[in-house]
């Protein structure tokens, strides 16, 4: 059985979607550990309730980002995962960390990349009068939120929408597409080559699979 380690910083709703998918057999893998940079992250409690090893690392205990990421990689590698999944992990990763897990590091970002990398994506979409917003699952590279997109999901933005309404709409889609993409990877269908995502031997377009 292949193994997955998940990194979280907060509530861990996408982590819960992955836990559920593994328990239901939709992902043929074992979640072996959940690691957080935030000891108070609710995602750690979700892991413990599911019988998954949970660990927190305090960035303040390390001299710099590189030292923290080296310790994080050491903690991850103890579990020998086939895949590392970022699920609301809010730290920017060092280049050395990203390179260490190249091709087996996934992230989900709440925008239709390349639109709105970084933070506060829902607010930006509303403030800019966008008619749609969404979420993107992508491989992680050294470029922030710039790795090859695998799959996107779009949601409408209606006149008068509050930010919380858009967030809820986007998260509903995230909880569907993230487990799906993880299952593709675990089944050996998904890979990163030539700085592109490949599914079933076909190079995916810039917006990922089935963009329309």
Secondary structure as UniProt FT lines:
FT   STRAND          2..8
FT   HELIX           13..23
FT   TURN            24..25
FT   STRAND          29..36
FT   TURN            39..40
FT   HELIX           42..49
FT   TURN            50..51
FT   STRAND          53..56
FT   HELIX           59..61
FT   HELIX           65..77
FT   TURN            78..79
FT   STRAND          83..86
FT   HELIX           95..100
FT   TURN            101..103
FT   STRAND          105..109
FT   TURN            113..116
FT   HELIX           121..127
FT   TURN            128..129
FT   STRAND          132..139
FT   TURN            144..145
FT   STRAND          149..156
FT   TURN            159..160
FT   HELIX           163..186
FT   TURN            187..188
FT   STRAND          190..193
FT   TURN            194..195
FT   STRAND          196..199
FT   TURN            200..201
FT   STRAND          202..203
FT   TURN            206..207
//
